[in-house]
Amino acid sequence: MTKIAILGANGRLGRVVAKAFVDAGYDVRAVTRSGKIPAELTGATAIAGDALDREALIHATEGVDIIFNGLSPLYTDWSKCLPMAENVMAACRANGALHLFPGTIYNYGSPTPEVITEETPFHPTTEKGRIRVAMEDLFRREADAGRVRTILLRAGDFFGGTGSGSWFDLVVAAKISKGIYTAPGPVELVHEWTYMPDLAKAFVGLAQNLDKLGSYEALNLPGHAVTDLQIKAAAEKALGRTLKLTSMPWWVLRAGSPFVAMWREIVSMSYLRFEPHRLASARLEGIIGTIPHTPLDKAVAEALDDIGAATMKGVSKAA
């Protein structure tokens, strides 16, 4: 049985990916700082391992075939990203493990290309974009040197899955139990969203088709390239009621950004809310077959349920 270590298994992405690999029959080791994992990860083995402690991480991943890198530092502390990435590479080298990694679109900067393919060149214009490019450069160097094989799957903004921390739950659906839909940008602008269970299934598909992949691969997962009006309509269908449309008060965040670290980081990436973009792939379907793609209405309904926005049609959990 193939053994996979999920780094960041307590995180929103990590727990969804861990569950997908458990469901697919893998021997899953869930690695967290505390050594404790969510109850939903029945079937996974919990183990403690700090990604900033290289030897501890090597020990926590000993004997695995694959390491999924779901590590995500605080949005205000991305200085940890490269040290973590270097430690993950060390763990992969020490254990001869394949590296699976979720990529972002931060690499492309502003203006963001309207269609992002696997051949679109990087042009980072923010610190977070430059960090992401540096991480991917590290992974490619390790692969080119024959030390660590990396399979990267690039996705858009996450929604779905339990927990908090995405644009969907922090902004879009923050007031939805009160009948308000909050648009982060122009309501008719196309934005790339990724339903997390689809991303997790796509990673499983890649792990099952490694014979079709090289030593370094960076692939795109086309998700839901939709407008806020489309998401709002799906939410209204799920909830059985009309939602009032309001807009995110960007002027407040911009005014306060010199004083509030999180607001400063959010404002630095705000261009993604005002520049249309979507992901396209010429290769993924040929590698894994049918690309996981939950219909928008179903994905939004499940995402709302995941964050406790509604327990049944027309009735909010807050009611």
C-alpha atoms as one frame of an Amber mdcrd trajectory, in Angstrom:
protein
   0.000   0.000   0.000   1.366   3.419  -0.977   2.231   5.584   2.017   1.598
   9.323   1.906   2.353  11.984   4.517   0.043  14.992   4.570   1.811  18.058
   5.930  -0.554  20.597   7.456  -3.283  18.009   8.018  -5.092  20.300  10.456
  -5.387  22.981   7.803  -8.365  23.401   5.552  -6.643  22.001   2.471  -4.639
  19.357   4.300  -7.645  17.713   5.902  -9.589  17.585   2.611  -6.613  16.058
   0.789  -5.941  13.604   3.630  -9.545  12.393   3.535  -9.425  11.967  -0.243
  -6.315   9.776   0.008  -7.812   7.744   2.871 -10.932   7.195   0.769  -8.730
   6.126  -2.171  -7.092   3.394  -0.067  -3.728   4.995   0.702  -1.835   4.564
   3.971  -2.167   8.158   5.195   0.072   9.760   7.813  -1.349  13.090   8.991
   1.476  15.355  10.145   0.681  18.307  12.419   2.642  20.347  14.962   0.550
  18.995  17.831   0.275  15.409  16.624  -3.517  15.733  16.843  -5.858  15.562
  13.859  -9.557  16.278  13.190 -12.039  13.514  14.018 -13.105  13.450  10.370
  -9.741  11.914   9.414 -10.672   8.449  10.625  -8.299   5.989   9.009  -5.275
   8.307   9.033  -2.364   7.948  11.446  -1.531  11.094  13.409   2.076  12.094
  14.022   3.750  15.261  15.332   6.166  17.154  13.137   7.117  20.826  12.933
   7.894  21.990   9.405  10.393  24.509  10.764  12.344  21.709  12.482  14.118
  19.834   9.680  15.100  16.749  11.658  11.642  16.451  13.202  10.063  16.682
   9.756  12.398  14.046   8.332  11.512  11.743  11.214   7.766  12.392  10.864
   7.853  11.439   7.163  10.195   8.469   7.496   9.318   5.617   5.150   6.617
   7.377   3.098   6.421   7.265  -0.680   4.745  10.649  -1.165   4.762  13.915
   0.783   1.856  16.286   0.201   2.917  19.806   1.109  -0.188  21.496   2.508
   1.766  23.875   4.747   0.354  27.384   4.957   1.954  30.019   7.207  -0.125
  32.932   8.457  -0.930  35.343   5.640   1.024  38.023   7.506   4.118  35.846
   7.959   5.180  34.449   4.598   8.841  34.758   5.611   8.425  31.139   6.752
   7.448  29.846   3.304  10.935  29.279   1.879  12.442  27.788   5.063   9.500
  25.381   5.204   9.909  24.515   1.518  13.621  23.818   2.029  12.822  21.513
   4.954  10.215  19.673   2.893  12.821  19.145   0.164  15.202  17.773   2.809
  12.501  15.371   4.038  11.783  14.227   0.483  15.490  13.644  -0.182  16.011
  11.759   3.066  13.060   9.467   2.440  13.160   9.208  -1.357   9.617  10.617
  -1.450   7.715  12.273  -4.273   6.554  15.840  -3.547   2.963  16.966  -4.263
   2.347  20.705  -4.049  -0.624  23.073  -4.577   0.355  26.100  -6.661  -1.298
  29.522  -6.838  -1.788  32.210  -9.458   0.205  34.767  -7.446   3.171  33.995
  -9.722   1.642  35.862 -12.662   1.373  39.320 -11.120  -0.575  42.303 -12.413
  -1.960  42.656 -14.979  -3.068  39.051 -14.600  -3.445  37.181 -17.902  -7.130
  36.569 -18.632  -6.343  32.947 -19.508  -3.535  31.256 -17.593  -2.137  28.132
 -19.232   0.724  25.859 -18.219   2.951  27.829 -20.622   2.083  31.304 -19.299
   5.315  32.919 -18.029   5.638  34.126 -14.445   5.698  37.867 -13.815   5.352
  38.415 -10.056   4.591  41.976  -8.995   4.067  41.404  -5.260   6.206  39.995
  -2.458   3.915  36.963  -2.152   4.223  36.342  -5.873   8.013  36.532  -5.698
   8.057  34.099  -2.769   5.902  31.636  -4.689   8.161  31.858  -7.734  11.221
  31.307  -5.526   9.590  28.203  -4.035   8.816  26.763  -7.450  12.364  27.559
  -8.618  13.641  25.554  -5.632  11.426  22.601  -6.512  12.531  22.659 -10.132
  16.225  22.783  -9.195  15.790  19.766  -6.931  14.001  17.893  -9.716  16.547
  18.852 -12.391  19.343  17.634 -10.110  17.589  14.272  -9.754  17.039  14.702
  -6.016  13.295  15.324  -5.559  10.464  14.732  -7.983   7.720  17.397  -7.732
   4.193  17.357  -9.147   2.542  20.771  -8.751  -1.149  21.419  -9.352  -2.139
  25.074  -9.664  -5.556  26.216  -8.484  -7.611  29.350  -7.879  -9.244  30.661
  -4.697 -10.465  27.873  -2.446 -14.006  27.281  -1.293 -15.598  24.268   0.364
 -14.295  22.122   3.187 -14.567  22.680   6.914 -12.707  25.379   8.772 -12.190
  29.032   7.954  -9.731  31.292   6.212 -10.891  31.596   2.597 -12.392  34.521
   0.697 -15.598  32.529   0.495 -16.237  32.251   4.231 -14.475  35.439   5.376
 -16.047  37.769   2.799 -18.560  36.296   0.349 -20.600  34.323   2.878 -19.681
  36.238   6.036 -23.164  37.796   6.304 -25.110  35.282   4.287 -27.077  34.044
   7.307 -28.412  37.613   7.498 -29.431  37.500   3.849 -26.422  39.422   2.497
 -24.022  38.374  -0.251 -20.751  40.340  -0.231 -18.969  40.697  -3.576 -15.183
  41.101  -3.213 -14.937  42.872  -6.591 -16.955  43.845  -9.681 -19.966  41.519
  -9.783 -19.585  40.601 -13.474 -15.832  39.979 -13.366 -14.709  36.380 -14.030
 -12.623  35.001 -11.171 -11.052  31.543 -10.777 -12.435  29.551  -7.836 -11.478
  25.996  -6.853 -13.806  23.678  -4.965 -11.448  21.981  -2.539 -12.832  18.415
  -2.763 -12.267  18.619  -6.544  -8.651  19.679  -5.979  -8.125  16.813  -3.526
  -9.512  14.271  -6.003  -7.285  15.676  -8.741  -4.225  15.160  -6.523  -5.287
  11.545  -5.990  -5.628  11.204  -9.762  -2.085  12.473 -10.263  -0.721  10.098
  -7.613  -2.400   7.235  -9.464  -0.852   8.205 -12.797   2.766   8.953 -11.956
   3.944   6.861 -14.877   2.594   9.586 -17.202   4.510  12.357 -15.456   8.073
  13.613 -15.518  10.469  14.617 -12.776   8.943  18.096 -12.546   5.407  18.933
 -13.588   3.392  22.122 -13.096  -0.211  21.557 -14.136  -3.365  23.671 -13.920
  -6.708  22.615 -12.471  -9.509  24.453 -14.289 -12.115  25.054 -11.595 -15.038
  27.454 -11.573 -14.226  30.572 -13.592 -17.381  32.463 -12.663 -18.731  35.861
 -11.624 -20.108  36.900  -8.268 -23.541  37.090  -9.864 -23.281  33.385 -10.715
 -22.146  32.430  -7.207 -24.888  34.585  -5.690 -27.503  32.830  -7.853 -26.174
  29.437  -6.752 -26.285  30.524  -3.106 -29.857  31.773  -3.488 -30.859  28.462
  -5.018 -29.245  26.563  -2.147 -30.833  28.733   0.536 -34.209  29.140  -1.147
 -34.266  32.898  -0.713 -33.096  36.106  -2.371 -29.899  37.657  -1.055 -29.124
  41.347  -0.857 -25.993  42.229  -2.825 -23.343  44.405  -1.218 -19.692  45.124
  -1.996 -16.529  44.706   0.032 -15.466  48.115   1.424 -12.008  48.237  -0.105
 -11.580  51.897   0.813 -11.681  50.954   4.501  -8.963  48.323   4.082  -6.798
  50.676   2.027  -7.150  53.459   4.593  -6.326  51.124   7.469  -3.625  49.065
   5.757  -0.706  51.109   7.149  -1.885  50.197  10.637  -3.300  46.659  10.285
  -0.916  43.974   9.005  -3.601  41.635   7.646  -5.348  44.446   5.789  -2.004
  45.477   4.285  -1.429  41.965   2.963  -4.954  41.696   1.572  -4.684  45.075
  -0.165  -1.359  44.048  -1.730  -3.166  41.196  -3.523  -6.353  43.139  -4.293
  -5.586  43.305  -8.024  -6.842  39.711  -8.296 -10.330  40.989  -7.433 -10.323
  43.527 -10.245  -8.612  41.670 -13.089 -10.469  38.822 -14.842  -8.662  35.493
 -15.051  -9.208  31.776 -15.399  -7.055  28.653 -15.481  -6.838  26.366 -18.505
  -5.014  23.074 -19.005  -4.052  21.273 -22.173  -2.641  18.257 -20.300  -4.470
  17.392 -17.097  -7.356  15.472 -18.661  -4.953  13.345 -20.677  -3.133  12.379
 -17.487  -5.934  11.687 -15.002  -8.937  11.249 -17.282 -12.075  13.162 -16.344
 -11.132  16.275 -14.369 -13.025  16.448 -11.047 -15.594  19.214 -11.364 -18.538
  19.484  -8.991 -21.348  21.539 -10.611 -21.415  25.096  -9.276 -24.864  24.853
  -7.656 -23.888  21.698  -5.765 -20.438  23.000  -4.819 -21.815  26.287  -3.439
 -24.583  24.489  -1.527 -22.071  22.109   0.065 -19.649  24.941   0.818 -22.381
  26.896   2.584 -23.282  23.827   4.612 -19.615  23.229   5.459 -19.296  26.663
   7.065 -22.642  26.403   8.836 -24.442  28.982   6.720 -27.533  26.771   6.351
 -28.781  23.427   7.550 -31.699  23.186   5.185 -33.221  25.059   2.306 -34.342
  28.462   3.443 -33.273  28.063   7.073 -29.996  29.404   8.458 -28.094  27.859
  11.320 -28.154  31.228  13.018 -31.945  31.223  13.013
